[in-house]
């Protein structure tokens, strides 16, 4: 039987957090529960690997993806980071790329406005970092990003954001997309060229 910290890494605990995320209407509670899953799924050790698979098996990914629609900045941030950690599992990455990309892109600011929710810098950076993790080693997920009109927003952020952190995160994603040679024809047909993706990143 599990003892000590091992008690945190049991299916019953995952089910408990997912139940809270499904049923609670309190933004602070949702942020805390998403943050707990975020912490449990972080890193490369055995228990984290187990948690990432357990969340998928307990049908937790759709619950988290739906919470990307939350009006709470802190909930969107915690959920985004949780999805980033969960996508370290290859099967999760494929699923998140298929079903979460549209919601992630909707949370990014456009040229005209920060975003419909006016998310804080930390949250926008968290969303960008999650997108980067999802498209890493997955040209198919990068294709999903293109299909959700994400390139327009990323180029706008990389060129006009007042936040160096947002600019840097968006530029990393653009460079990753351009590295997939099989996507370049589709990108060029949409009017993009190498200069849009090879953005100089300032440290």
BADO-728369 format. One line per field, with one value per atom (N, C-alpha, C): residue number from 0; residue in one letter; x, y, z. Coordinates in Angstrom, 1 decimal, m for minus. Layout:
BEGIN
i <- (NUM	...);
aa <- (a	...);
px <- (X	...);
py <- (Y	...);
pz <- (Z	...);
This chain:
BEGIN
i <- (0	0	0	1	1	1	2	2	2	3	3	3	4	4	4	5	5	5	6	6	6	7	7	7	8	8	8	9	9	9	10	10	10	11	11	11	12	12	12	13	13	13	14	14	14	15	15	15	16	16	16	17	17	17	18	18	18	19	19	19	20	20	20	21	21	21	22	22	22	23	23	23	24	24	24	25	25	25	26	26	26	27	27	27	28	28	28	29	29	29	30	30	30	31	31	31	32	32	32	33	33	33	34	34	34	35	35	35	36	36	36	37	37	37	38	38	38	39	39	39	40	40	40	41	41	41	42	42	42	43	43	43	44	44	44	45	45	45	46	46	46	47	47	47	48	48	48	49	49	49	50	50	50	51	51	51	52	52	52	53	53	53	54	54	54	55	55	55	56	56	56	57	57	57	58	58	58	59	59	59	60	60	60	61	61	61	62	62	62	63	63	63	64	64	64	65	65	65	66	66	66	67	67	67	68	68	68	69	69	69	70	70	70	71	71	71	72	72	72	73	73	73	74	74	74	75	75	75	76	76	76	77	77	77	78	78	78	79	79	79	80	80	80	81	81	81	82	82	82	83	83	83	84	84	84	85	85	85	86	86	86	87	87	87	88	88	88	89	89	89	90	90	90	91	91	91	92	92	92	93	93	93	94	94	94	95	95	95	96	96	96	97	97	97	98	98	98	99	99	99	100	100	100	101	101	101	102	102	102	103	103	103	104	104	104	105	105	105	106	106	106	107	107	107	108	108	108	109	109	109	110	110	110	111	111	111	112	112	112	113	113	113	114	114	114	115	115	115	116	116	116	117	117	117	118	118	118	119	119	119	120	120	120	121	121	121	122	122	122	123	123	123	124	124	124	125	125	125	126	126	126	127	127	127	128	128	128	129	129	129	130	130	130	131	131	131	132	132	132	133	133	133	134	134	134	135	135	135	136	136	136	137	137	137	138	138	138	139	139	139	140	140	140	141	141	141	142	142	142	143	143	143	144	144	144	145	145	145	146	146	146	147	147	147	148	148	148	149	149	149	150	150	150	151	151	151	152	152	152	153	153	153	154	154	154	155	155	155	156	156	156	157	157	157	158	158	158	159	159	159	160	160	160	161	161	161	162	162	162	163	163	163	164	164	164	165	165	165	166	166	166	167	167	167	168	168	168	169	169	169	170	170	170	171	171	171	172	172	172	173	173	173	174	174	174	175	175	175	176	176	176	177	177	177	178	178	178	179	179	179	180	180	180	181	181	181	182	182	182	183	183	183	184	184	184	185	185	185	186	186	186	187	187	187	188	188	188	189	189	189	190	190	190	191	191	191	192	192	192	193	193	193	194	194	194	195	195	195	196	196	196	197	197	197	198	198	198	199	199	199	200	200	200	201	201	201	202	202	202);
aa <- (x	x	x	x	x	x	x	x	x	x	x	x	x	x	x	x	x	x	x	x	x	x	x	x	x	x	x	x	x	x	x	x	x	x	x	x	x	x	x	x	x	x	x	x	x	x	x	x	x	x	x	x	x	x	x	x	x	x	x	x	x	x	x	x	x	x	x	x	x	x	x	x	x	x	x	x	x	x	x	x	x	x	x	x	x	x	x	x	x	x	x	x	x	x	x	x	x	x	x	x	x	x	x	x	x	x	x	x	x	x	x	x	x	x	x	x	x	x	x	x	x	x	x	x	x	x	x	x	x	x	x	x	x	x	x	x	x	x	x	x	x	x	x	x	x	x	x	x	x	x	x	x	x	x	x	x	x	x	x	x	x	x	x	x	x	x	x	x	x	x	x	x	x	x	x	x	x	x	x	x	x	x	x	x	x	x	x	x	x	x	x	x	x	x	x	x	x	x	x	x	x	x	x	x	x	x	x	x	x	x	x	x	x	x	x	x	x	x	x	x	x	x	x	x	x	x	x	x	x	x	x	x	x	x	x	x	x	x	x	x	x	x	x	x	x	x	x	x	x	x	x	x	x	x	x	x	x	x	x	x	x	x	x	x	x	x	x	x	x	x	x	x	x	x	x	x	x	x	x	x	x	x	x	x	x	x	x	x	x	x	x	x	x	x	x	x	x	x	x	x	x	x	x	x	x	x	x	x	x	x	x	x	x	x	x	x	x	x	x	x	x	x	x	x	x	x	x	x	x	x	x	x	x	x	x	x	x	x	x	x	x	x	x	x	x	x	x	x	x	x	x	x	x	x	x	x	x	x	x	x	x	x	x	x	x	x	x	x	x	x	x	x	x	x	x	x	x	x	x	x	x	x	x	x	x	x	x	x	x	x	x	x	x	x	x	x	x	x	x	x	x	x	x	x	x	x	x	x	x	x	x	x	x	x	x	x	x	x	x	x	x	x	x	x	x	x	x	x	x	x	x	x	x	x	x	x	x	x	x	x	x	x	x	x	x	x	x	x	x	x	x	x	x	x	x	x	x	x	x	x	x	x	x	x	x	x	x	x	x	x	x	x	x	x	x	x	x	x	x	x	x	x	x	x	x	x	x	x	x	x	x	x	x	x	x	x	x	x	x	x	x	x	x	x	x	x	x	x	x	x	x	x	x	x	x	x	x	x	x	x	x	x	x	x	x	x	x	x	x	x	x	x	x	x	x	x	x	x	x	x	x	x	x	x	x	x	x	x	x	x	x	x	x	x	x	x	x	x	x	x	x	x	x	x	x	x	x	x	x	x	x	x	x	x	x	x	x	x	x	x	x	x	x	x	x	x	x	x	x	x	x	x	x	x	x	x	x	x	x	x	x	x	x	x	x	x	x	x	x);
px <- (0.8	0.0	0.9	0.4	1.2	1.3	2.4	2.6	3.3	3.2	3.9	3.4	4.4	4.1	3.5	3.7	3.1	1.5	1.0	m0.5	m1.0	m0.1	m0.6	m0.7	0.0	0.1	m0.8	m2.0	m2.9	m4.1	m4.6	m5.8	m6.9	m7.1	m8.2	m8.0	m6.8	m6.4	m6.7	m6.3	m6.5	m8.0	m8.8	m10.2	m10.8	m10.3	m10.8	m10.5	m9.3	m9.0	m9.9	m10.1	m10.9	m12.3	m12.8	m14.2	m14.3	m13.3	m13.4	m13.4	m12.5	m12.5	m13.7	m14.5	m15.7	m16.9	m16.9	m18.1	m17.9	m16.8	m16.6	m16.9	m17.4	m17.6	m16.7	m15.9	m15.1	m13.7	m13.4	m12.1	m10.9	m10.9	m9.7	m9.6	m10.7	m10.7	m10.2	m10.7	m10.3	m8.8	m8.4	m6.9	m6.1	m6.5	m5.8	m5.8	m6.9	m7.0	m6.2	m6.2	m5.4	m3.9	m3.6	m2.2	m1.7	m2.6	m2.2	m1.8	m2.7	m2.4	m1.1	m1.0	0.2	1.5	1.5	2.6	2.9	1.8	1.9	2.5	2.2	2.6	3.9	4.5	5.8	7.0	8.0	9.2	9.2	10.3	10.6	10.7	10.2	10.3	9.1	9.2	8.3	6.9	6.7	5.3	4.7	5.4	4.9	4.4	5.2	4.8	3.5	3.4	2.2	1.0	1.1	0.0	m0.4	0.5	0.2	m0.7	m0.4	m1.2	m2.5	m2.5	m3.7	m4.8	m4.3	m5.2	m5.9	m5.2	m5.8	m6.8	m6.4	m7.3	m8.6	m8.5	m9.6	m10.4	m10.1	m10.8	m10.7	m9.5	m9.3	m8.9	m8.4	m7.9	m9.1	m10.3	m11.4	m11.8	m11.7	m12.1	m11.2	m9.9	m8.9	m9.1	m9.3	m9.4	m10.6	m11.7	m12.9	m12.6	m11.8	m11.5	m10.6	m10.0	m9.3	m10.3	m11.6	m12.6	m12.9	m12.3	m12.7	m12.4	m13.2	m13.1	m12.0	m11.5	m10.5	m9.1	m8.3	m6.9	m6.1	m6.3	m5.5	m5.8	m7.1	m7.5	m6.9	m7.0	m6.4	m4.9	m4.3	m2.8	m2.5	m3.2	m2.9	m3.2	m4.3	m4.7	m3.7	m3.3	m2.3	m1.0	m0.5	0.7	0.5	m0.7	m1.0	m1.0	m1.6	m1.6	m0.2	0.6	2.0	2.7	2.6	3.2	2.6	1.3	0.7	1.1	1.4	1.8	3.2	3.9	5.2	4.9	3.7	3.3	2.9	3.5	3.3	1.8	1.1	m0.3	m1.1	m0.8	m1.5	m1.2	0.1	0.5	m0.4	m0.6	m1.3	m2.8	m3.4	m4.7	m4.9	m4.0	m4.0	m3.9	m3.0	m2.8	m4.0	m4.8	m6.0	m7.1	m7.3	m8.5	m8.3	m7.1	m6.9	m6.4	m5.8	m5.1	m6.0	m7.2	m8.1	m8.4	m8.6	m8.8	m7.6	m6.4	m5.2	m5.0	m5.2	m5.0	m6.0	m7.2	m8.2	m7.8	m7.0	m6.5	m5.3	m4.8	m3.7	m4.2	m3.5	m3.9	m3.7	m4.6	m4.4	m3.8	m3.7	m3.1	m3.9	m5.3	m6.2	m6.3	m6.2	m6.5	m5.7	m5.5	m4.8	m5.4	m6.6	m7.5	m8.8	m9.8	m11.2	m11.2	m10.3	m10.3	m9.2	m8.4	m7.3	m6.5	m5.9	m5.1	m3.8	m3.3	m2.0	m0.9	0.3	1.5	1.8	1.8	2.2	1.3	0.1	m0.9	m0.6	m0.4	m0.1	1.1	2.2	3.4	3.2	2.4	2.1	1.4	0.4	m0.3	0.7	1.6	2.6	3.5	4.0	4.9	4.2	2.9	2.2	2.1	1.8	1.7	3.1	4.2	5.5	5.8	5.4	5.6	4.8	3.5	2.7	3.2	3.8	4.2	5.7	6.4	7.7	7.7	8.5	8.5	7.1	6.3	5.0	4.6	5.0	4.5	3.0	2.4	0.9	0.3	0.8	0.3	0.6	1.7	2.1	1.1	0.7	m0.3	m1.7	m2.0	m3.2	m3.2	m2.0	m1.8	m2.0	m1.5	m1.7	m3.2	m3.9	m5.3	m6.2	m5.8	m6.6	m6.2	m5.6	m5.2	m4.2	m3.4	m2.5	m1.3	m1.0	0.2	0.1	m1.1	m1.4	m1.1	m1.6	m1.5	0.0	0.7	2.1	3.0	2.7	3.5	3.3	2.0	1.7	2.3	2.3	3.0	4.5	5.1	6.5	7.0	6.1	6.5	6.1	4.9	4.4	4.1	4.3	4.0	5.0	4.5	5.3	6.0	5.8	6.4	7.5	8.8	9.9	9.7	9.0	8.8	7.8	6.7	5.8	6.4	7.2	7.9	8.8	9.6	10.5	9.8	8.7	8.0	7.3	6.7	6.1	7.1	8.3	9.3	9.9	10.0	10.4	9.4	8.1	7.1	7.2	7.4	7.5	8.7	9.8	11.0	10.8	10.1	9.8	9.0	7.9	7.0	7.8	8.7	9.5	10.4	10.8	11.8	11.2	9.8	9.1	9.0	10.0	10.0	8.8	8.1	6.9	5.7	5.8	4.8	5.0	6.2	6.5	5.7	5.3	4.5	3.2	2.6	1.2	1.4	2.4	2.6	2.8	3.6	3.8	2.6	1.7	0.4	m0.5	m0.3	m1.1	m0.4	0.7	1.3	2.4	2.8	3.9	5.3	6.3	7.7	8.6	9.9	10.9	11.0	10.9	11.2	10.2	9.0	8.0	8.3	9.2	9.4	10.8	11.7	13.1	13.3	12.5	12.5	13.7	14.4	15.6	15.1	15.6	15.2	16.2	15.7	16.5	16.5	17.7	17.8	17.5);
py <- (m1.2	0.0	1.3	2.3	3.5	4.2	4.8	5.6	6.9	7.9	9.2	9.9	10.4	11.2	10.4	9.0	8.2	8.3	8.7	8.8	9.9	10.8	11.9	11.4	10.3	9.8	8.6	8.6	7.5	7.9	6.9	7.3	8.0	7.6	8.2	9.7	10.1	11.5	12.3	11.6	12.3	12.4	11.4	11.5	12.6	12.7	13.8	15.2	15.4	16.7	16.9	15.9	16.1	16.3	15.7	16.0	17.4	18.0	19.4	20.3	20.0	20.8	20.7	19.6	19.5	20.2	20.2	20.6	22.0	22.5	23.7	24.9	26.0	27.2	28.3	28.0	28.9	29.0	30.2	30.4	30.0	30.3	30.0	28.5	27.8	26.3	25.7	26.2	25.6	25.9	27.0	27.3	26.4	26.1	25.3	23.8	23.3	22.0	21.8	22.7	22.6	22.7	23.6	23.7	22.4	21.7	20.5	19.4	19.3	18.4	18.9	20.2	20.7	20.3	20.3	19.9	18.4	17.7	16.2	15.7	16.4	15.9	16.5	17.3	18.0	17.0	17.2	16.5	15.2	14.5	13.2	12.0	12.1	10.9	10.0	8.8	7.7	8.1	8.8	9.1	10.1	11.1	12.1	11.4	10.5	9.7	9.0	8.4	7.7	8.6	9.8	10.7	11.2	11.5	11.9	10.9	9.6	8.6	8.4	8.6	8.4	9.5	10.7	11.8	11.5	11.0	10.6	9.5	8.5	7.3	7.7	8.7	9.1	10.2	10.4	11.3	12.8	13.1	14.4	15.5	15.1	16.1	16.9	16.4	17.3	18.2	17.8	18.7	19.9	19.7	20.8	21.7	21.1	21.8	22.8	22.3	23.1	24.3	24.1	25.2	26.3	26.1	27.1	28.2	28.0	29.0	29.9	29.6	30.3	31.8	32.6	34.0	34.4	33.5	33.8	33.6	34.7	34.7	33.6	33.5	32.5	31.1	30.8	29.5	29.1	30.0	29.8	29.5	30.2	30.1	28.7	28.3	27.0	25.9	26.0	24.9	24.8	25.9	25.9	25.2	25.5	24.9	23.4	23.0	21.6	20.9	21.5	20.8	20.7	21.7	21.6	20.5	20.3	19.2	17.8	17.8	16.5	16.1	17.1	16.8	16.2	16.1	15.4	13.9	13.4	12.1	12.2	11.3	11.4	11.3	10.3	10.2	11.4	11.9	13.2	14.3	14.4	15.5	15.4	14.2	14.1	14.5	14.1	14.5	16.0	16.5	17.9	18.8	18.3	19.0	19.0	17.9	17.8	18.6	18.6	19.1	20.5	20.8	22.0	23.2	23.0	24.0	25.3	25.0	26.1	27.0	26.4	27.1	27.9	27.3	27.9	29.2	29.0	30.2	31.3	30.9	31.9	32.8	32.2	33.0	33.9	33.9	34.8	36.1	37.2	38.5	38.6	39.4	39.7	41.1	41.5	42.8	43.9	43.7	44.7	44.8	43.7	43.7	42.7	42.8	41.8	40.4	40.3	39.1	39.5	38.7	39.0	39.1	38.4	38.3	39.3	39.9	40.8	40.1	38.9	38.1	38.8	38.5	39.1	38.5	39.1	38.7	37.3	37.0	35.6	34.5	34.9	33.9	33.7	34.8	34.7	33.9	34.2	33.4	31.9	31.6	30.2	29.5	30.2	29.7	29.4	30.4	30.3	29.1	29.0	27.9	26.5	26.5	25.2	24.9	25.9	25.6	25.1	25.7	25.3	23.9	23.5	22.1	21.1	21.5	20.7	20.4	21.5	21.3	20.7	20.7	20.1	18.6	18.3	16.9	16.4	17.4	17.0	18.0	17.7	18.5	18.5	17.4	17.3	18.4	18.5	19.5	20.9	21.1	22.4	22.7	21.7	21.8	22.3	21.7	22.1	23.6	24.1	25.5	26.4	25.9	26.7	26.8	25.7	25.6	26.4	26.7	27.5	29.0	29.3	30.7	31.3	30.4	30.8	31.6	31.5	32.1	33.7	34.1	35.6	36.2	35.5	36.0	35.9	34.8	34.7	35.7	36.0	37.0	38.4	38.7	39.9	40.1	39.1	39.1	39.3	38.6	38.7	40.0	40.7	42.0	43.2	43.1	44.3	44.2	43.0	43.0	43.9	44.5	45.3	44.5	43.2	42.3	41.5	41.7	40.9	39.4	39.0	37.6	37.0	37.7	37.2	37.2	38.2	38.2	37.0	36.7	35.6	34.3	34.1	32.8	32.6	33.7	33.6	33.3	33.9	33.7	32.3	31.7	30.3	29.4	29.6	28.8	29.0	30.2	30.5	29.8	29.8	29.1	27.6	27.0	25.6	25.2	26.1	25.8	25.8	26.7	26.8	25.7	25.1	24.0	22.7	22.7	21.5	21.8	21.3	21.6	21.2	20.2	19.7	20.6	21.6	22.6	23.9	24.1	25.4	25.7	24.7	25.0	25.6	24.9	25.4	26.8	27.1	28.4	29.5	29.1	30.1	30.4	29.3	29.5	30.5	30.5	31.5	32.8	33.0	34.4	34.6	33.6	33.7	33.4	34.0	33.6	33.5	33.1	32.8	34.0	35.2	36.3	36.4	35.9	35.9	34.9	33.9	32.8	32.9	33.6	33.7	35.0	35.2	36.4	36.4	37.5	37.6	37.7	36.8	36.7	37.4	38.4	39.2	38.5	38.4	37.8	38.8);
pz <- (0.0	0.0	0.0	m0.7	m0.7	0.6	0.8	2.1	1.7	2.7	2.5	1.2	0.5	m0.7	m1.8	m1.7	m2.8	m2.8	m1.6	m1.6	m2.5	m2.9	m3.8	m5.2	m5.5	m6.9	m7.2	m6.6	m6.8	m7.7	m8.4	m9.3	m8.6	m7.3	m6.5	m6.4	m6.2	m6.0	m7.4	m8.5	m9.8	m10.0	m9.7	m9.8	m9.0	m7.8	m6.9	m7.5	m8.0	m8.6	m9.8	m10.6	m11.9	m11.5	m10.4	m10.0	m9.6	m8.8	m8.5	m9.7	m10.7	m11.9	m12.7	m12.6	m13.3	m12.6	m11.3	m10.5	m9.9	m9.6	m8.9	m9.8	m9.3	m10.0	m9.4	m8.4	m7.7	m8.4	m8.9	m9.6	m8.8	m7.6	m6.7	m6.5	m6.4	m6.2	m7.5	m8.7	m10.0	m10.2	m9.9	m10.1	m9.2	m8.0	m7.0	m7.5	m8.0	m8.5	m9.7	m10.7	m11.9	m11.5	m10.5	m10.1	m9.5	m8.8	m8.2	m9.3	m10.3	m11.4	m12.1	m12.2	m12.9	m12.2	m10.8	m10.0	m10.1	m10.0	m10.0	m11.3	m12.4	m13.7	m14.2	m13.4	m13.8	m13.7	m14.6	m14.5	m15.2	m15.1	m15.8	m14.9	m13.7	m12.9	m13.0	m12.4	m12.6	m12.2	m11.1	m10.6	m11.6	m12.1	m13.0	m14.3	m14.8	m16.0	m15.7	m14.6	m14.2	m14.1	m13.5	m13.4	m14.8	m15.7	m17.0	m17.8	m17.6	m18.2	m17.5	m16.2	m15.4	m15.8	m15.9	m16.3	m17.6	m18.6	m19.8	m19.7	m18.9	m18.8	m18.0	m17.1	m16.4	m17.1	m18.4	m19.3	m18.7	m18.2	m17.7	m18.7	m19.8	m20.8	m21.3	m21.7	m22.1	m21.0	m19.7	m18.6	m18.6	m18.8	m18.7	m20.0	m21.1	m22.4	m22.3	m21.7	m21.6	m20.7	m19.6	m18.7	m19.4	m20.5	m21.2	m21.7	m21.6	m21.9	m20.7	m19.6	m18.4	m18.5	m17.8	m17.8	m16.8	m16.0	m15.0	m15.5	m15.5	m15.9	m15.3	m13.9	m13.2	m13.5	m13.8	m14.2	m15.5	m16.5	m17.8	m17.7	m16.9	m16.7	m16.1	m15.0	m14.3	m15.3	m16.0	m16.9	m18.0	m18.6	m19.7	m19.3	m18.1	m17.6	m17.3	m16.8	m16.6	m17.9	m19.0	m20.3	m20.9	m20.6	m21.1	m20.4	m19.1	m18.4	m18.9	m19.1	m19.5	m20.9	m21.7	m23.1	m23.3	m22.2	m22.2	m22.5	m22.2	m22.6	m24.1	m24.9	m26.4	m26.8	m26.2	m26.5	m26.1	m24.9	m24.5	m25.5	m25.9	m26.9	m28.1	m28.7	m29.9	m29.6	m28.5	m28.2	m27.9	m27.2	m26.8	m28.1	m29.0	m30.2	m31.1	m31.1	m31.9	m31.3	m30.0	m29.3	m28.6	m28.3	m27.4	m28.2	m29.4	m30.1	m30.4	m30.8	m31.1	m29.8	m28.7	m27.5	m27.0	m27.2	m26.8	m27.7	m29.0	m29.9	m29.6	m29.2	m28.9	m27.7	m26.9	m25.7	m26.0	m27.2	m27.6	m28.0	m27.7	m28.2	m29.7	m30.3	m31.7	m31.9	m33.1	m33.4	m32.8	m32.8	m32.4	m30.9	m30.2	m28.8	m28.1	m26.8	m26.0	m26.2	m25.9	m26.2	m25.7	m26.0	m25.5	m24.0	m23.3	m21.9	m21.3	m22.2	m21.7	m20.7	m21.1	m20.1	m19.8	m18.6	m18.1	m18.9	m18.8	m19.5	m19.1	m17.8	m17.4	m18.0	m18.2	m18.7	m20.2	m20.9	m22.4	m22.6	m21.8	m21.9	m21.6	m20.6	m20.3	m21.5	m22.1	m23.3	m24.4	m24.7	m25.7	m25.5	m24.2	m23.9	m24.0	m23.8	m24.0	m25.4	m26.3	m27.7	m28.2	m27.7	m28.1	m27.8	m26.6	m26.1	m27.0	m27.4	m28.1	m29.5	m30.1	m31.5	m31.6	m30.5	m30.5	m30.9	m31.9	m32.4	m32.9	m33.4	m34.0	m35.0	m36.3	m37.4	m37.6	m37.1	m37.2	m36.3	m35.1	m34.2	m34.7	m35.4	m36.0	m37.1	m37.8	m38.9	m38.3	m37.1	m36.4	m36.1	m35.6	m35.3	m36.5	m37.6	m38.9	m39.2	m39.1	m39.4	m38.5	m37.3	m36.4	m36.5	m37.6	m37.8	m36.7	m36.2	m35.1	m35.6	m36.9	m37.4	m37.3	m37.7	m37.7	m36.3	m35.3	m33.9	m33.5	m33.8	m33.4	m34.1	m35.4	m36.1	m35.4	m35.1	m34.5	m33.2	m32.4	m31.0	m31.2	m32.1	m32.3	m32.8	m33.5	m34.1	m33.3	m32.5	m31.9	m30.4	m29.8	m28.3	m27.6	m26.5	m25.6	m24.6	m24.6	m23.6	m24.3	m23.8	m24.4	m24.2	m23.1	m22.8	m23.8	m24.1	m25.1	m26.5	m26.8	m28.1	m28.3	m27.2	m27.3	m27.4	m26.6	m26.6	m28.0	m28.6	m29.9	m31.0	m30.9	m31.8	m31.8	m30.7	m30.6	m31.3	m31.1	m31.8	m33.3	m33.8	m35.2	m35.8	m35.1	m35.6	m35.7	m34.7	m34.7	m35.9	m36.2	m37.3	m38.6	m38.8	m40.0	m40.2	m39.1	m39.1	m39.8	m39.8	m40.5	m42.0	m42.7	m44.1	m44.9	m44.4	m45.1	m45.0	m44.1	m43.9	m44.7	m45.3	m45.9	m47.1	m47.9	m49.1	m48.7	m47.7	m47.2	m46.6	m45.9	m45.3	m46.4	m47.4	m48.5	m49.3	m49.5	m50.2	m49.4	m48.1	m47.2	m47.2	m47.9	m48.0	m47.0	m46.3	m45.3	m46.0	m45.5	m46.0	m44.9	m45.2	m44.2	m43.2	m43.6	m42.7	m41.6	m41.8	m40.7	m39.6	m39.9	m39.0	m38.4	m39.0	m38.5	m37.8	m36.7	m36.0	m35.0	m35.0	m34.1	m32.6	m31.8	m30.4	m29.5	m28.8	m27.9	m26.6	m26.0	m24.6	m23.6);
